[in-house]
């Protein structure tokens, strides 16, 4: 079949990954730290160029 739209291009992806290292903190505090760490890592991946994956530094996710 024919494609719905005749659009050509390139898709790239930048990923930021964070993990929890502390236990016993309040859930909302942990979620906020996790999101902040992943966001910081994602922008670092974007700064490095296309198709990059960066892990959050332990201090940026806490």
Protein Blocks (a to p, Z undefined) as FASTA:
>chain_A
ZZfbdcdddddddddddddfbehiafklmmmmmmmmmmmmmmmmmmnoghiacdddfklm
ZZ
